[in-house]
């Protein structure tokens, strides 16, 4: 998506998710979160781990949320 398309979607009241996929062979979600946390006051890490399991399928990291 180019910036013009993003700008047209990001009108007041609309949220446009921005994401990036990473190959997890070299960095863990916690390592990525710790690195990202250094750059902003508010950040989060959400994992899709089910009770009793050690690994989850998805990890969601975010920084500078619109609302806290």
JOCOR-V715238 format. One record per backbone hydrogen bond with DSSP energy under -0.5 kcal/mol. NH is the residue of the N-H (numbers start at 1). CO is the residue of the C=O. If there is no record, write none. Layout:
NH&CO / NH&CO
This chain:
6&2 / 7&3 / 8&4 / 9&5 / 10&6 / 11&9 / 14&11 / 17&15 / 24&22 / 26&23 / 32&28 / 33&29 / 34&30 / 35&31 / 36&32 / 37&33 / 38&34 / 39&36 / 40&37 / 43&41 / 44&62 / 46&60 / 48&58 / 53&50 / 60&46 / 62&44 / 64&42
